[in-house]
Amino acid sequence: MTDPDHRKPGLVQRRKQKIADEIARNRRGEYTVPTWVLALILGVFVAGWITLIVLS
């Protein structure tokens, strides 16, 4: 028989713990910019550069 105190945490508990860990990291100043934000900024920069080249 399995011990109910040693069950694996469910999806909801793991998700809540992951969010709590991220909040704790951010409060300690370990915040990093998500990759998709960096990719978006790069895309906007490249599109602007191409627009300048094509329109001049």
C-alpha positions in Angstrom: 0.0 0.0 0.0 1.3 3.5 -0.7 1.7 6.1 2.0 -0.5 9.1 1.4 2.1 11.5 2.8 4.6 10.4 0.1 2.5 11.0 -3.0 3.9 12.9 -6.0 2.6 16.5 -6.2 -0.1 16.9 -8.7 0.0 19.2 -11.7 -1.7 22.1 -9.9 0.6 21.9 -6.9 3.7 21.8 -9.2 2.4 24.8 -11.1 1.8 26.8 -7.9 5.2 25.9 -6.6 6.8 26.9 -9.9 5.0 30.3 -9.8 6.0 30.9 -6.2 9.6 30.1 -7.0 9.6 32.5 -9.9 8.1 35.3 -7.7 10.8 34.6 -5.1 13.6 34.8 -7.7 12.2 38.1 -9.1 12.1 39.6 -5.6 15.7 38.7 -5.1 16.6 40.5 -8.3 17.2 37.5 -10.4 14.7 38.6 -13.0 15.6 37.9 -16.6 13.9 39.0 -19.8 11.9 36.2 -21.5 13.4 35.0 -24.8 10.3 35.9 -26.8 10.6 39.5 -25.7 14.2 39.6 -26.9 13.2 38.0 -30.2 10.4 40.5 -30.6 12.8 43.4 -30.0 15.3 42.0 -32.5 12.5 41.4 -35.1 11.3 45.0 -34.7 14.9 46.3 -35.1 15.6 44.2 -38.2 12.2 45.2 -39.8 12.9 48.9 -39.1 16.4 48.6 -40.6 15.1 46.9 -43.7 12.4 49.5 -44.0 15.0 52.3 -43.9 17.1 50.5 -46.6 14.1 49.9 -48.9 12.6 53.4 -48.6 15.8 55.3 -49.0 
